[in-house]
């Protein structure tokens, strides 16, 4: 009897703790999902405007100065962005300033309006986590609980910005460390991810649909091809991460005044865009969604992935704002498209595999990436993508796009 | 330059290591997949024969004695089954005797032929891992590499017996410990899982198809219903695990001679089957696949899940052989079917959620279970199932069906 009573009281206290976390993570989801909706709407607006007025790209350098000045005057405490959030999860010290949210939203908007090459997941993670962190004090959370709160914020942001709740839930657990995954925040991350995704959709934001049109029945050959492709995707992810770090390192070394770094980066991008001819280069700036969609159904130039890597590394390495993941989707899907000339798998499948696998390698998140493939492309394509993600993860080395990610377990 | 050279040599040595592991895990997959094929074919044969000749169930007790004597004389070193494999992974000592494979295959065949209520994943894991372990010596694997080998063997067995490679790959990583997951064996587990599944299919073995016919668009209500259902599924998983442990404990306490324990269990099952009337009870013995399929499209008695829990706990607790997972699918899908009278979600969706979520709770493997849902029922049902699996995992306590599972991170 005692055992049963103990058990019942264990389940009861669990129920109470869960009810508390449900409220907290629902709030995290509502805030993160709303911020993602605002972000997506503002980026649609910025992209439309820029596509109508290509001359806006001439002002990328001055826009970079504005973003740089804004962060120099108001944002030094939040400039580390995603890495600040990861550091706070690893060793909690102080609440993340709420100003992270408006600063990153404005910075990302400016970056995209004036033609930087960047993504959005970094922004969504920062708004999700910094808004979530504001709940720590009113709910009197312990440092351990604050860690869970921040992970739920990451999940809410990631899930809502891409419309992939399962991938978002696991991403918040998986991104902290390379090679290990701990379940302590699993329920809050799931809750925040699903609520965040629903809230973004409730704001009438629609996500792009990518369609893998042709998936051959799995075979030993299919496994082998997916592994070869995965290794190449992993190297591409590693190259992108290193290139971005190298640009950032050079900019910091040679340009002392921070706001001048994005000015230099902006100038380079503007010169490249107009110097090489807008008919060739416009696809490499901004999010690049039309090219990602095209990678699933048309034959694209084989160098697209390299051009996008360079444009994005310059933009983000120089200090513009946004994320790395949508460019990684671009790099991966176009590289997959190109590789389908050599690897005998359908090009739309290869695009889908590259879409998630370059990201898996660069972010060191193979399970979240596999779930994303399943959510976006279905289970059959997800099987190929899962193999590619795991091999990409192995081949991408230990220095991914998030420098504050720890090494929980060496890859080899 | 040095850095680039270092990197290149790092990737090269990775390539060599990977090539070695690809050969090893392909062999693991071939052996595990073939053993699963043999198991599935033999169980089909046993089930057909038993359904044609119901009187076979009268001989369950003597069959239990045979199984018990067989293990007493030949199998004391491998009697711990799944737990022996988990122990060897946690602290490697000696190669698992190859006799584990024929003994468990024969034991499972006898259990099913004479009407015990049991599953098959335990058998597939044991054949997969014990066959894999035979490669440790020829390939001169270190103790660390032998752990990876055993995990790949688990993945091969699980993936091939259910036809779910992604779930199998993650199951081999996830089952070791509660609350943490380490990636060191991720590539061998994926490789062994995919090859194992392909090999089983190459042996012309077909897997049952379960169809979730109706999935409403996700909503806040849907999330809430999935959480409530998940909590109940978790409690059902916990009750099943405790009941099985309790039967086993009682049998060991009151029956000194091991072969007499399955005799007692067999007698109980036979008396129950014929005493309560075969028209009611035959569905609870064996694998119970027709009832699982029916749970996805028909209304079933609300007590089915409880009856199956009792029949299986007696069968397995008394020392018959097989696995727990197919009975857990039965318990989950029929419980989901029953709960759809109270929870306003479609009954086929509730059956699918229960199918994976009771298993997630009892085995403490929420991510593998979510992937299984996606592979079997598709991404949309998988979202509901994922929520249910995570909540079930939280509510099932720390004593699952695998006693040798360690607690990596407490659930709450």
Interface residues (C-beta under 8 A of the other chain):
Chain A: X7 X10 X11 X13 X14 X15 X17 X18 X22 X165 X166 X169 X170 X178 X179 X180 X181 X182 X183 X184 X186 X187 X190 X191 X194 X195 X197 X198 X218 X219 X220 X223 X227 X231 X235 X366 X367 X370 X371 X374 X375 X378 X379 X382 X383 X386 X387 X390 X391 X393 X394 X395 X397 X408 X409 X411 X412
Chain B: X7 X10 X11 X13 X14 X15 X17 X18 X22 X165 X166 X169 X170 X178 X179 X180 X181 X182 X183 X184 X186 X187 X190 X191 X194 X195 X197 X198 X218 X219 X220 X223 X227 X231 X235 X366 X367 X370 X371 X374 X375 X378 X379 X382 X383 X386 X387 X390 X391 X393 X394 X395 X397 X408 X409 X411 X412
